[in-house]
Amino acid sequence: MTYWLETYGCQMNKAESGALEILLQQNNIYPASKAIEADMVILNTCSVRKTAENRIWGRIGYYKQEKTKRMFLLILVGCMVQRLKDQLQQRIPEIDIVLGTFQKQELISAIRAIRSKEKNICLTSGNDYQFSKSYNINDFKSFVPIMHGCNNFCSYCIVPYVRGKEVSRPAEEILSEIACLDTSGIKEVTLLGQNVNSYCHIRNGTSMYFPDILSQIADAIRNIQWIRFLTSHPKDFSPELIEHIKMHTQICKHIHLPVQHGSNKILSRMERKYTREKYLTIIEYIKNAISDISITTDILIGFPGEEEKDFQMTCDLLKTIEFNDAFTYYYNPREGTKAFTFEDTVPHSLKIERLNRIIELQQGISHHKRRKRLGKKVTVLVENISKQQSHEVLARTEHNDMVVFPGGRELIGTFVNVELVSLRGSTFKASIS
């Protein structure tokens, strides 16, 4: 039997897709070279933004039509399933199996059941979240989930409702997986969690927090050279964590710290649990402790109640901090969240106009900061062949900058020392130094 797996959304979904692939292959179900050749098509879904769900609905429609031409199982798993539950099969009976966020590990039993019963299966309740033993299917990079879920309940966010409350993975399981990866050729690991720096595992009355597990991993590895982590919440970003990042050379000097907005009024309505001033204090501490640090963020524009003065506070925040980059998006109501009940006071056209203004502002800041790095000699991890130029390779610095330089496939998965010589859009061009 063969499968075709499509993954949408966050890095946690990508990691869980890796675990699913391991599970499938352990049960003699192997990847197909094309979707049209697969015995089963699996969509690992996302529900964080409406745009993600719209893409998935489009793919469901496509595979619904394909099922009129040939027989195969259509399987949906993950957050969109958890949000909509049995509505999916009511709307599209051609979906054979739906498994929620907490039921992904029941995939094999569900496949066996439907092949024997010839009946649609919907499993979206009743399980606690279970971490897999391994998530890695890459030759040189690996995601390592260390916690799951979120207790923050930001008013705009669906994650706590589809991922559940925070659960931290036992430290011994994390260290065991890291030990296996360290001897298998992995060069970089990314520790994952919806709120990764709220990690807290209690064993025998002793609590281990995120700085503790991060430090233990850095001390334990011998062959893995880079450690990253995603995604952090400002309310849990402690001075102790900053000191550990400074202390350990293996921890990449790049921090993604979503601020979402620059107005205290909007931050309060978002229920982010920190103020503009608190966030600025954290950033100041980080920059004072680690001079060569890259900081990126998320910005949410057009939240209910946002006025021009609130928007200008966000612009001012970007100018003050000078993020290396920002992921920007405009507010879309998500049914089931607290903000869904708010009056959507910002017209769609104004959301787009403000979003374009914030993008233009941040692009200028990012370009200025990249130009200041020209001439620097850096180490990069080569990830792939460049899509634009087949004689070049695409690589990434520890600061999360993208770099291209002449090279062949043999460099993929290796560290190379290069000099940053020019810019191609937001990507550095480099030469081997």
C-alpha positions in Angstrom: 0.0 0.0 0.0 1.1 3.6 -0.6 0.2 7.0 0.8 0.4 10.7 -0.2 0.7 13.1 2.7 0.1 16.9 2.5 0.9 19.1 5.5 -0.5 22.5 6.2 0.3 25.0 8.9 2.9 25.2 11.6 6.1 23.4 12.3 4.3 21.2 14.9 2.2 19.9 12.1 5.3 19.1 10.1 6.8 17.3 13.0 3.6 15.3 13.5 3.5 14.4 9.8 7.0 13.1 10.2 5.8 10.8 13.1 2.9 9.7 10.9 5.2 8.8 8.1 7.3 6.7 10.5 4.1 5.0 11.7 2.9 4.3 8.2 6.2 2.9 7.0 6.5 0.7 10.1 3.2 -0.8 8.9 4.4 -1.4 5.3 2.7 1.6 3.9 5.1 3.6 1.8 5.1 7.0 0.1 3.8 7.2 -3.5 5.7 9.2 -6.1 2.5 11.0 -7.1 -0.9 11.7 -5.4 -2.8 10.0 -8.3 -0.9 6.8 -7.7 -1.5 6.6 -3.9 -3.8 4.1 -2.2 -4.6 6.8 0.4 -4.3 10.6 0.5 -3.8 12.2 3.9 -4.2 15.9 4.6 -2.7 17.1 7.9 -4.8 20.2 8.4 -4.4 23.6 10.0 -7.1 25.8 11.5 -5.2 28.8 12.8 -6.2 31.1 9.9 -9.1 31.2 7.6 -6.8 31.2 4.6 -5.3 27.9 5.6 -8.7 26.3 5.9 -9.7 27.8 2.5 -6.7 26.1 0.9 -7.6 22.8 2.5 -11.3 23.0 1.3 -9.9 23.5 -2.2 -7.8 20.3 -1.9 -10.7 18.4 -0.5 -12.8 19.5 -3.5 -10.0 18.4 -5.8 -9.7 14.9 -4.2 -13.5 14.6 -4.1 -13.5 14.8 -7.9 -10.6 12.4 -8.1 -12.6 9.8 -6.2 -15.1 9.7 -9.1 -12.2 8.4 -11.3 -10.5 5.8 -9.0 -10.7 4.3 -5.6 -8.5 5.5 -2.7 -8.9 6.5 0.9 -9.3 10.2 1.7 -8.1 10.9 5.2 -8.1 14.2 7.1 -6.2 14.7 10.4 -5.4 17.5 12.7 -6.6 20.9 13.8 -9.3 21.7 11.2 -10.7 18.3 12.0 -10.7 19.0 15.7 -12.5 22.3 15.1 -15.2 21.0 12.7 -15.4 17.4 13.9 -18.2 15.4 12.1 -19.3 18.5 10.1 -16.5 17.5 7.6 -18.0 14.1 6.7 -21.6 15.6 6.7 -20.5 18.1 4.2 -18.2 15.9 2.2 -19.2 12.2 2.6 -16.3 11.2 0.3 -13.9 11.7 3.3 -13.3 8.2 4.6 -11.5 9.0 7.9 -11.2 12.0 10.1 -8.9 12.0 13.1 -8.6 15.0 15.5 -5.5 16.4 17.0 -5.4 13.8 19.8 -6.2 10.8 17.6 -3.4 10.9 15.0 -1.7 7.8 16.4 -4.9 5.8 15.8 -4.3 6.2 12.0 -3.3 2.6 11.4 -6.2 1.1 13.4 -8.6 3.4 11.5 -7.2 2.3 8.1 -7.6 -1.3 9.1 -11.1 -0.7 10.4 -12.4 1.1 7.3 -10.9 -1.5 5.0 -12.8 -4.2 6.8 -16.0 -2.3 7.6 -16.2 -0.1 4.5 -17.7 2.6 6.7 -16.6 6.2 7.3 -14.7 6.8 10.6 -14.7 9.9 12.8 -12.5 10.1 15.9 -12.3 13.5 17.5 -12.7 13.0 21.2 -11.7 10.9 24.2 -7.9 10.8 24.0 -5.1 12.6 25.8 -2.3 13.9 23.6 0.5 11.4 23.1 4.0 12.3 22.1 5.6 10.0 19.5 9.0 8.4 20.1 10.4 9.9 17.0 9.5 12.7 14.5 12.5 12.7 12.2 12.5 11.7 8.6 15.2 14.2 7.4 18.8 13.4 6.8 20.3 16.4 8.6 17.5 18.5 10.3 14.9 17.4 12.8 12.0 18.8 14.7 11.7 17.7 18.3 8.3 18.6 20.0 8.8 19.1 23.7 5.4 20.5 24.7 1.9 20.6 23.3 -1.1 22.8 23.6 -1.6 26.3 25.1 -3.0 27.8 28.3 -2.9 31.4 27.1 -6.3 31.7 25.4 -5.5 34.9 23.4 -8.9 36.2 22.4 -8.2 35.8 18.6 -6.6 32.4 18.7 -8.1 29.0 18.0 -5.1 27.0 19.1 -6.1 26.2 22.8 -9.5 24.9 21.5 -8.0 22.5 18.9 -4.7 21.6 20.6 -5.9 21.6 24.2 -4.1 22.6 27.4 -0.4 22.5 27.8 1.3 19.2 28.2 5.1 19.0 28.6 6.9 15.9 27.3 9.0 14.0 29.9 12.6 15.3 30.0 14.0 11.8 29.7 12.0 11.1 26.5 13.3 14.4 25.0 16.9 13.6 25.9 16.6 10.1 24.6 15.4 11.3 21.2 18.1 13.9 21.1 20.7 11.2 21.9 19.5 9.1 18.9 19.5 12.1 16.6 23.0 13.0 17.8 24.4 9.7 16.5 22.4 9.6 13.2 23.9 12.5 11.3 21.5 15.2 12.3 23.2 18.7 12.2 20.3 20.9 13.5 17.3 20.3 15.8 14.4 22.6 16.4 12.6 22.3 19.8 8.8 22.8 19.2 5.8 23.8 21.2 2.8 26.1 20.8 4.3 28.0 23.7 7.7 26.3 23.9 9.2 28.4 26.6 6.4 27.5 29.0 7.8 24.0 29.2 7.6 22.6 32.7 8.0 18.9 33.5 7.7 17.7 37.2 9.3 14.5 38.2 9.7 13.3 41.8 8.7 16.7 43.1 11.4 18.5 41.0 10.4 20.9 38.3 12.3 21.3 35.1 11.7 24.4 33.1 12.6 25.4 29.5 16.0 27.0 30.3 16.9 23.7 32.2 16.0 21.3 29.3 17.6 23.6 26.7 20.8 23.7 28.7 20.8 19.9 29.2 20.4 19.4 25.5 23.2 21.8 24.7 25.5 20.0 27.2 24.6 16.6 25.9 25.0 16.9 22.1 28.3 16.1 20.4 27.5 16.1 16.7 24.4 18.3 16.5 25.8 21.8 16.0 22.7 24.0 16.0 19.7 24.2 18.3 16.6 26.3 17.5 13.3 26.6 19.3 9.7 27.8 18.3 7.4 29.4 19.3 8.0 31.6 22.3 5.5 33.8 24.3 6.8 37.1 25.7 5.2 36.5 29.1 7.4 33.4 29.6 10.7 34.8 28.2 12.9 34.9 31.2 16.3 36.5 31.9 17.5 33.0 32.7 16.6 31.8 29.2 18.5 34.7 27.7 21.6 33.9 29.7 21.4 30.2 28.5 21.2 31.4 24.9 24.2 33.6 25.4 26.2 30.9 27.2 25.8 28.0 24.8 27.3 28.3 21.3 25.1 25.5 20.0 21.9 27.6 20.5 21.4 29.7 17.4 21.4 33.4 18.0 18.0 33.9 16.5 14.8 34.5 18.6 11.3 34.6 17.2 9.2 36.5 19.7 5.7 37.4 18.5 4.6 40.8 19.8 1.4 41.0 17.7 0.7 44.7 18.3 2.2 47.9 19.6 -0.8 49.3 21.4 -1.5 48.4 25.0 -5.3 48.8 24.3 -5.1 46.2 21.6 -2.8 43.9 23.5 -5.3 44.0 26.3 -8.2 43.1 24.0 -6.1 40.4 22.5 -5.4 39.1 26.1 -1.7 38.8 25.4 -0.8 39.2 29.2 2.0 41.7 28.7 2.3 45.4 27.8 4.2 47.2 25.2 6.6 48.4 27.9 7.2 44.9 29.2 8.0 43.6 25.7 10.4 46.5 25.1 12.1 45.6 28.4 12.6 42.0 27.2 14.1 43.2 23.9 16.4 45.6 25.6 17.7 42.8 27.9 18.2 40.4 25.0 20.2 43.0 23.0 22.3 44.0 25.9 23.1 40.4 26.7 23.7 39.2 23.1 25.0 41.8 20.7 24.9 39.7 17.6 21.3 38.5 17.8 18.5 38.3 15.2 15.0 38.9 16.4 11.9 38.3 14.4 8.2 38.7 15.3 4.6 38.4 14.3 2.3 41.4 13.7 -1.5 41.2 13.6 -3.2 44.2 12.0 -6.9 45.2 12.0 -7.9 43.7 15.3 -11.4 44.8 16.5 -11.1 48.3 18.1 -7.9 49.2 16.3 -7.8 52.9 15.5 -5.2 54.8 13.5 -3.4 55.8 16.7 -3.1 52.1 17.7 -1.8 51.3 14.3 0.8 54.1 14.5 1.9 52.7 17.9 2.7 49.4 16.1 4.6 51.3 13.4 6.6 53.1 16.1 7.3 49.8 17.8 8.8 48.4 14.6 11.0 51.5 14.2 12.1 51.4 17.8 13.1 47.7 17.9 14.1 47.2 14.3 13.2 43.5 14.0 15.2 41.6 11.5 12.0 40.4 9.9 8.3 40.2 10.7 5.5 37.8 9.7 2.5 40.2 9.1 -1.2 39.3 8.7 -4.6 40.9 9.1 -7.3 39.8 11.5 -9.9 37.3 10.4 -12.5 36.2 12.9 -12.2 32.6 14.0 -15.4 31.0 15.2 -15.1 29.6 18.7 -12.7 32.3 19.9 -13.6 35.1 22.3 -12.8 37.8 19.6 -15.4 36.2 17.3 -18.0 37.9 19.4 -16.4 41.3 19.0 -17.7 43.8 16.5 -15.3 43.8 13.6 -14.8 47.5 13.5 -12.0 47.7 10.9 -13.2 47.5 7.3 -11.5 44.9 5.2 -10.2 47.5 2.8 -8.6 49.4 5.7 -7.1 46.2 7.1 -5.4 45.6 3.7 -4.2 49.2 3.5 -2.7 49.1 7.0 -1.2 45.7 6.3 0.5 47.0 3.2 1.9 50.0 5.1 3.3 47.8 7.8 4.8 45.4 5.3 6.5 48.3 3.4 7.9 49.7 6.7 9.3 46.4 7.9 10.8 45.6 4.4 12.7 48.8 4.6 14.0 48.0 8.1 14.9 44.4 7.1 16.7 45.6 4.0 18.7 48.1 6.0 19.7 45.5 8.6 20.7 43.0 5.9 22.9 45.6 4.1 24.8 46.1 7.4 25.7 42.4 7.3 27.3 42.5 3.8 31.0 41.6 4.0 30.6 39.4 7.0 32.0 35.9 7.1 29.4 33.4 8.5 28.8 29.7 8.7 25.7 28.3 6.9 23.9 25.0 6.8 23.2 24.0 3.2 19.5 23.0 2.8 18.8 22.4 -0.9 19.5 23.4 -4.5 18.3 26.9 -5.3 15.0 27.0 -7.1 16.1 30.0 -9.1 19.6 28.8 -10.2 20.4 25.1 -10.5 24.1 25.8 -10.1 23.6 27.4 -6.7 22.7 26.0 -3.3 20.3 27.5 -0.7 21.6 27.7 2.8 20.6 29.3 6.2 22.7 31.1 8.8 22.2 30.6 12.5 20.5 34.1 12.4 17.9 32.6 10.0 19.1 34.5 7.0 18.7 32.8 3.6 21.9 32.6 1.5 22.7 31.3 -2.0 26.1 30.6 -3.4 27.6 28.4 -6.2 27.7 24.7 -5.3 26.3 21.3 -6.0 24.0 18.7 -4.4 27.0 17.2 -2.5 27.0 20.2 -0.2 23.4 19.6 1.1 23.4 18.9 4.8 26.9 20.3 5.4 28.2 23.4 7.1 30.1 25.9 4.9 31.9 29.1 5.7 30.9 31.9 3.3 31.2 35.6 2.9 28.1 37.6 2.3 28.7 39.7 -0.8 25.4 41.1 -2.1 21.6 40.8 -1.8 19.1 39.3 -4.2 15.8 40.5 -2.8 15.8 39.3 0.8 18.4 36.6 0.2 22.1 37.0 0.5 24.4 36.0 -2.3 27.7 34.7 -0.9 31.0 33.2 -1.9 32.8 30.4 -0.2 35.5 31.9 2.1 
